[in-house]
C-alpha cells in the first residue's frame, strides 16, 4: 500500500494527498477530481486522478520511490 502523490504547481515538489492505495487499484479507478492542502505553499491544489501517482515503499526499511510511469487515460465512454 502506498500514498497517492501530486506535484505542487508552485514549487514542483511532490506532496502526499492523504489517500492510500496500491498502484494496480489506483490504475483501475475512475478518473476523479480532488483538492489537497499543500503544506509547502499553504494553498489548496485541485487535481485530477491522471495527474497523480502512487508512491510505494520498495520493501522493509527501504526508501520510497516515485513512479514516473504515466497513468493511462480512459476514454469518456469506457
Steps between C-alpha positions, in 0.01 A plus 500: 500500500636839406407867517336689214723794408465815290741774398469845655461734200671782691818313601501185285547288812304180567234519772291226659124517448417294809344229281646149533483258209698238317612574146278239330183612679573863423556426131159325489318785676274746322634843419409741778569855618626579851655781704803465724636759744869558429730516803769665286326804347195504733252486208229248412586331170226359277606196298365220283594134554715477182733764651570284807716194567544244775820514701560153639775372729741260328512277805582496871728788601528617138447858400189575295526551129281701267357336193547716194286273286207696359155390601306370199214726397159351444254613241180658635291202386724234659 
